[in-house]
Amino acid sequence: MPRLTKTLAMMLVACGVSTPAIVSAADGAPVGAWRTTNDCFLAAFFLSEGDRAQAVYISGEKDDDAAWAWDGRVLTITSPAFPKDSFSARLMNDQVQADYVWHDTDKDELNKQACIFENTKMFRLF
């Protein structure tokens, strides 16, 4: 997991993140950096202002071209690198609680996980 944390930290530095990670947009969107607390296959993600997202997976793979949407209640993340994956979440008690379906390309199977993500501040990543 140290390699994964280092990768996420480098992604955040590349994006110019220097403020606390939960910088909520005007509409309450959970903009910023988030990491899993329960070994979700999606290990961490960063939501930038607008609709761009970056994701790091427990396998070490990463996606710098993901997109996110927020309707005021539900957060969705889509990935062109993993088109069969489905991420739908709500912000509850300062956590992102998600239903995540991911495609295991080795077995050609879909897996479902209930994932919890916590806000991550830059100084915690090192």
C-alpha positions in Angstrom: 0.0 0.0 0.0 2.9 2.5 0.4 3.4 2.6 -3.3 -0.3 3.3 -3.8 -0.1 6.2 -1.3 2.9 7.6 -3.0 1.2 7.4 -6.4 -1.8 9.2 -5.1 0.4 11.9 -3.4 2.1 12.5 -6.7 -1.2 12.8 -8.5 -2.3 15.4 -6.0 0.9 17.4 -6.3 0.5 17.3 -10.1 -3.0 18.8 -9.7 -1.7 21.5 -7.5 -3.5 20.4 -4.3 -2.2 22.3 -1.4 -5.4 23.0 0.6 -7.3 20.6 2.7 -8.7 17.9 0.4 -12.4 18.5 1.1 -12.9 21.8 -0.7 -16.6 21.7 -1.3 -17.9 23.4 -4.4 -20.8 25.9 -4.1 -23.3 23.1 -4.6 -21.8 20.9 -1.9 -20.0 18.5 -4.2 -17.3 16.5 -2.4 -14.4 18.0 -4.4 -10.9 16.9 -3.3 -9.1 13.7 -2.4 -10.6 10.6 -0.9 -9.2 7.2 0.0 -10.8 4.0 1.0 -11.1 2.9 4.6 -12.2 -0.7 3.8 -10.0 -2.2 1.1 -12.2 -1.2 -1.8 -10.8 -2.0 -5.3 -10.9 1.7 -6.0 -8.3 2.7 -3.5 -8.5 6.5 -3.9 -9.8 9.2 -6.1 -9.4 13.0 -6.6 -12.3 15.1 -7.8 -11.3 18.4 -9.3 -13.5 21.4 -9.9 -15.5 20.8 -13.0 -16.0 17.2 -14.0 -12.6 15.6 -14.1 -11.4 12.9 -11.7 -8.3 10.8 -11.2 -8.5 7.3 -9.7 -6.0 4.8 -8.2 -6.9 1.2 -7.9 -5.6 -1.4 -5.4 -4.1 -3.3 -8.4 -1.8 -0.3 -8.9 -3.6 0.8 -12.1 -4.6 4.4 -12.4 -6.9 6.5 -14.5 -6.2 10.1 -15.1 -9.1 10.6 -17.4 -12.1 9.7 -15.3 -15.2 11.9 -14.9 -17.5 12.7 -12.1 -21.0 14.1 -11.7 -22.9 15.4 -8.6 -26.6 16.0 -8.6 -26.7 17.4 -5.1 -27.2 14.0 -3.5 -25.5 11.3 -5.5 -21.9 11.2 -6.7 -21.1 9.1 -9.8 -17.7 8.4 -11.2 -17.1 7.0 -14.7 -13.9 5.8 -16.3 -13.1 5.3 -20.0 -10.3 2.9 -18.9 -12.9 0.7 -17.1 -16.2 1.2 -18.9 -18.0 -1.7 -17.1 -17.3 -0.2 -13.7 -20.1 1.6 -11.9 -19.6 4.0 -8.9 -22.6 5.6 -7.2 -22.2 7.2 -3.8 -23.6 9.6 -1.2 -21.8 11.9 1.2 -22.7 10.9 4.8 -21.1 11.9 8.1 -18.1 13.4 6.2 -17.5 10.1 4.3 -18.3 9.0 0.8 -20.3 5.8 1.0 -20.4 4.0 -2.3 -21.9 1.1 -4.1 -19.1 0.1 -6.5 -19.2 -2.5 -9.2 -15.9 -3.3 -10.9 -14.9 -5.5 -13.7 -12.3 -8.2 -13.1 -10.7 -8.3 -16.5 -8.7 -11.5 -15.7 -11.9 -13.5 -14.9 -14.3 -11.4 -16.9 -16.5 -11.1 -13.8 -18.3 -8.2 -12.2 -17.7 -7.7 -8.5 -19.8 -5.5 -6.2 -18.5 -3.8 -3.1 -19.8 -1.4 -0.5 -17.0 1.1 -0.1 -16.3 3.9 2.4 -13.9 6.7 1.6 -12.5 9.3 4.0 -11.3 12.8 3.2 -7.5 12.9 2.7 -5.3 15.9 3.5 -2.0 16.3 1.8 0.1 16.0 4.9 -1.4 12.6 5.6 -0.3 11.1 2.4 3.4 11.1 3.1 
